[in-house]
Amino acid sequence: MHKTYINHSLFALTERKTILRQIPMNTIIVGAYWGDEGKGKIVDLLAADSDWVVRYNGGDNAGHTLVVEGKKVVLHVLPAGVLQGKNAAIGPDVFFNPESFLNDIKAVEESGFRIKGRIVVDERAHIIMPYHIMLDGKNEEKTGIGTTKRGIGPTAKDKAERTTDLTVSDMIHSGFREKIKQAVEAKKDELLTKGIMKSKYESEGYAQKIYETYSQHAEKIRNYAGESTYLLNDEMQNGKTLLLEGAQGSLLDIVHGTRPYVTSSNCTAGGAAANLGINTRKFKVTGIAKAYPTRVGEGPFPTELGSYENAKKEEKGKPLTAAERKKALDGDEEILGRWIRQDGAEYGATTGRPRRTGHPDFVALRYSAMINGTDEWAITKIDILGGKTFKAAVAYKKNGTTTRKFPFKLEGWQPVYGEKTYFWKAMTEQDCTEAVKKGYDALPQGMKEYIKEMVRYTKVPVSMVSISPQREITVIKDVLKRTSEYLK
């Protein structure tokens, strides 16, 4: 089996280079839905053709799960391309948790991989402090908007206020202790009100405790700190290629997402230009479209299967009975949602929370393609839908009104499904092997019907189809060619 994977990797690499010769080599990766689309695997795959892999948004609230050479690695801050031995950069608009960064490095090394490339952490990246994490948890108890409680929102708030924010530059230079004290003093009332500090007299001791921990982090991170904007632009000028790795998904974008249930950063392709200071006209945009949407936490979800409350009560890992699977095939959406969640291991890499699952949503995908300028889709986890019956939303309806546009306020809108119902038999290991070797035409007919309708609705072709968590089991041969024909 291991040798088969290696052979397929070489085959896929040759085919991928054939495709990339026709388009710009620099690529921006964006999630098409609400995150958790499997971006990590695609970044890891495409990193083979890139010199630099760059994180441009988010923080350790993102979790990218990779399966390489049979080993599972979960990264929260480091770009996935480090497993390919590539140079990696963490941009100036990433919310940086130094402890998570160091844990990522440790996880990579303990999994038996070597970090061979250069790692640069932009000195302008804002640091997530312990009180940010505590405040995030307290705020979530009050608002219930579904935060990961990693401190991202409070750090972004300090960044916007500009007087209490702390950066990597602050952490590695003199005066860090005093800046922590000033920040804690300025936030003292809030920390007292939220119960994070018990007395106004303990602020100095609280700040000192933070300094003692973060000064140790600083010594380990100092060698990685630098400037990324000139660096990356110079590298492109010198012919080097960049792969920009977005966190979360487009529908969680702070501007274009389903507010208030969004993240605190720009998740779209345009965010890469703003956050890194680069010319995105030199890039193609690849949207990662999981074959079915998922959502973690609260917020509107038109095509949801079942309910989030029931999902939280499920026994994780408990397989469905034959009778339950039959009910799902007969139209029981609650069980179908649980079936997809179980087969797809849809539990947050960062939080462990169950992900809500839904029927495919072509309205959301077309909106995502529009706001990102998506050039091509990479479809992930389509193997999970094998053996299941499902449909796709082509419009929304509310109070007698039907729309094919994605509403800025999504609450209350119900899905309008297309006439087609999709089904194909689950692919065997041999089927997957043959599909990687033979290409798009070897995929199940029902799967190709689903892909065709998705392409026609969104007006965006597909460049690759992932049919396994393994890096190598990805169909690339003839995918872009065949799916482009659907647009003629």
LUMDRENBA-931477 format. One line per 2 residues: for each residue x, y, z of C-alpha. Coordinates in steps of 0.1 Angstrom, whole numbers. Layout:
N
X/Y/Z  ... .
# end
This chain:
488
0/0/0  28/24/8 .
45/18/-25  12/24/-43 .
8/58/-26  43/68/-36 .
37/58/-73  5/78/-73 .
22/108/-58  47/108/-86 .
20/104/-112  -1/131/-96 .
29/155/-95  35/151/-132 .
-1/157/-140  -3/187/-117 .
27/203/-133  11/199/-167 .
-19/218/-155  1/245/-137 .
21/253/-169  -11/268/-183 .
-18/291/-154  1/313/-129 .
21/293/-104  12/315/-74 .
-19/303/-57  -43/316/-31 .
-62/289/-12  -96/299/3 .
-123/279/20  -156/280/2 .
-180/275/30  -178/280/68 .
-143/265/72  -132/229/78 .
-132/222/41  -100/202/41 .
-77/231/30  -47/215/48 .
-46/185/26  -48/206/-6 .
-21/230/7  1/201/16 .
-4/187/-19  2/219/-38 .
32/228/-17  53/205/-38 .
52/231/-66  58/261/-44 .
88/277/-28  69/295/0 .
37/286/19  22/315/37 .
-5/319/64  -22/353/58 .
-51/354/83  -67/339/114 .
-49/324/143  -48/291/162 .
-86/290/160  -79/272/127 .
-69/236/127  -56/218/96 .
-55/180/98  -31/162/75 .
-25/125/69  9/120/53 .
26/86/50  0/72/73 .
7/97/100  -19/122/113 .
-6/157/120  -28/186/132 .
-14/221/127  -29/253/142 .
-4/281/132  23/266/109 .
13/265/72  7/229/61 .
35/231/35  62/226/62 .
56/189/58  69/192/22 .
100/209/35  90/243/21 .
98/278/34  69/291/55 .
58/326/65  33/338/90 .
20/371/79  15/404/98 .
-23/400/101  -22/366/118 .
-32/365/154  -2/348/169 .
-2/324/198  35/317/205 .
27/286/225  6/271/198 .
33/279/172  60/261/193 .
36/232/198  31/229/161 .
69/226/155  70/200/182 .
41/180/167  58/180/133 .
91/167/147  75/141/170 .
56/127/140  89/120/123 .
91/149/99  119/174/96 .
114/211/91  139/218/63 .
127/252/51  130/286/65 .
103/299/89  95/336/92 .
71/351/117  63/387/108 .
71/410/137  39/429/131 .
17/399/139  -4/406/171 .
2/383/201  -27/365/217 .
-22/370/255  -36/348/283 .
-62/375/292  -74/375/256 .
-82/338/259  -100/343/292 .
-120/372/279  -130/352/249 .
-144/325/271  -163/349/292 .
-177/367/262  -189/334/246 .
-208/326/278  -227/359/272 .
-231/361/234  -231/324/223 .
-218/333/188  -198/302/186 .
-162/314/192  -134/288/196 .
-124/306/228  -88/310/215 .
-87/347/222  -89/358/186 .
-117/384/190  -103/402/220 .
-69/403/203  -85/418/172 .
-103/444/194  -70/455/210 .
-54/457/175  -82/480/164 .
-80/502/196  -42/505/189 .
-33/514/225  -33/480/243 .
-21/457/214  11/438/216 .
31/424/187  58/399/180 .
82/428/178  72/440/213 .
78/405/226  113/401/213 .
126/436/221  134/454/253 .
105/470/272  82/440/268 .
76/437/306  66/474/308 .
42/471/278  25/441/294 .
20/461/326  6/490/307 .
-18/468/288  -30/450/319 .
-34/484/338  -55/498/309 .
-77/467/308  -79/464/346 .
-115/473/349  -126/448/322 .
-105/421/338  -120/428/372 .
-156/429/359  -151/396/340 .
-136/380/371  -102/373/355 .
-85/394/382  -100/394/418 .
-85/427/430  -72/459/414 .
-40/455/435  -30/423/417 .
-25/438/383  12/441/386 .
17/405/398  -7/393/371 .
14/411/344  46/398/359 .
34/362/357  25/367/320 .
59/382/313  77/352/329 .
60/328/306  61/349/274 .
97/360/278  106/323/276 .
85/320/244  103/351/231 .
137/334/234  126/305/213 .
108/326/187  134/353/183 .
152/334/155  120/331/135 .
109/368/137  113/390/107 .
96/410/80  75/393/54 .
61/419/30  94/429/13 .
106/394/16  77/378/-2 .
75/405/-29  113/401/-35 .
110/364/-37  83/367/-64 .
103/392/-83  132/366/-83 .
109/339/-98  100/321/-66 .
65/308/-62  40/314/-33 .
11/294/-20  -11/315/3 .
-30/294/29  -62/309/42 .
-78/300/75  -115/294/82 .
-139/299/53  -153/327/31 .
-187/326/48  -169/334/81 .
-152/365/67  -157/395/90 .
-171/416/62  -187/392/37 .
-197/364/61  -229/356/81 .
-224/382/108  -223/382/137 .
-214/345/135  -181/351/118 .
-144/352/127  -123/384/133 .
-103/385/101  -107/386/63 .
-109/351/49  -114/359/12 .
-87/361/-15  -88/399/-13 .
-78/396/24  -45/380/13 .
-36/412/-7  -45/435/22 .
-29/413/49  3/406/32 .
8/436/10  11/417/-23 .
-3/420/-58  -29/393/-62 .
-31/398/-99  -1/375/-100 .
-21/347/-84  -48/322/-93 .
-75/315/-67  -83/280/-57 .
-115/275/-37  -116/245/-15 .
-152/232/-17  -159/203/6 .
-185/181/-11  -210/189/17 .
-210/220/39  -204/219/77 .
-205/246/103  -191/247/139 .
-210/265/165  -240/288/162 .
-253/307/132  -277/302/103 .
-273/271/81  -300/267/55 .
-293/232/43  -286/218/78 .
-293/181/83  -309/176/117 .
-302/200/145  -271/212/163 .
-286/205/197  -290/168/187 .
-255/167/173  -241/178/206 .
-258/149/223  -245/122/199 .
-221/95/211  -190/103/191 .
-178/73/170  -209/52/175 .
-216/36/141  -250/36/125 .
-270/4/124  -282/-10/91 .
-318/1/100  -306/37/106 .
-287/37/73  -319/26/55 .
-338/54/72  -313/79/60 .
-315/66/24  -353/68/27 .
-351/105/36  -344/108/73 .
-322/139/73  -314/138/110 .
-298/104/106  -282/114/72 .
-265/143/90  -252/120/117 .
-240/95/91  -220/121/72 .
-206/134/105  -194/100/116 .
-180/89/82  -163/123/77 .
-150/126/112  -166/160/114 .
-154/171/148  -134/203/152 .
-96/199/151  -93/228/175 .
-123/224/198  -134/188/193 .
-170/201/189  -193/182/165 .
-197/200/132  -232/205/118 .
-236/189/84  -258/198/55 .
-268/191/19  -246/208/-7 .
-254/245/-11  -248/258/-47 .
-261/293/-37  -234/296/-11 .
-207/283/-34  -216/307/-62 .
-215/336/-37  -181/324/-25 .
-168/321/-60  -180/357/-67 .
-164/374/-37  -131/355/-41 .
-128/356/-79  -124/319/-77 .
-106/304/-108  -111/267/-99 .
-125/244/-73  -107/217/-55 .
-134/193/-42  -126/175/-9 .
-142/146/10  -165/137/-18 .
-159/100/-9  -179/106/23 .
-211/110/2  -206/76/-15 .
-235/53/-6  -257/81/5 .
-286/99/-12  -285/137/-11 .
-296/168/-30  -283/204/-35 .
-298/238/-28  -302/260/-59 .
-322/289/-43  -335/302/-9 .
-371/311/0  -386/333/28 .
-420/348/33  -431/341/-2 .
-399/354/-18  -374/332/-36 .
-338/343/-44  -307/328/-60 .
-285/353/-42  -269/347/-9 .
-286/370/17  -264/392/39 .
-288/383/67  -293/346/63 .
-316/340/93  -350/325/83 .
-342/316/47  -350/281/37 .
-334/260/10  -350/254/-24 .
-336/221/-37  -330/212/-73 .
-349/184/-89  -320/160/-90 .
-311/135/-63  -275/123/-63 .
-263/88/-54  -233/66/-62 .
-219/35/-46  -191/40/-21 .
-157/37/-38  -135/8/-28 .
-98/11/-22  -93/-4/-57 .
-118/21/-72  -98/50/-57 .
-65/35/-70  -79/32/-105 .
-94/67/-104  -60/83/-95 .
-44/64/-123  -70/67/-150 .
-83/102/-142  -117/119/-141 .
-135/95/-164  -130/67/-139 .
-150/84/-112  -185/71/-105 .
-212/84/-128  -233/98/-100 .
-203/117/-86  -196/132/-120 .
-233/143/-123  -230/161/-90 .
-198/178/-101  -213/188/-134 .
-242/205/-118  -220/223/-93 .
-197/236/-121  -226/248/-142 .
-243/266/-113  -211/283/-100 .
-195/289/-134  -162/276/-120 .
-144/244/-132  -127/218/-109 .
-90/211/-110  -88/182/-85 .
-110/158/-66  -99/144/-32 .
-113/109/-25  -92/101/6 .
-75/119/35  -42/106/20 .
-22/132/1  -16/109/-28 .
-52/97/-33  -64/128/-52 .
-77/127/-88  -61/153/-110 .
-57/138/-145  -82/153/-169 .
-103/169/-142  -98/205/-153 .
-102/196/-189  -134/176/-184 .
-151/200/-160  -142/230/-182 .
-163/213/-209  -193/216/-187 .
-191/254/-191  -193/254/-230 .
# end
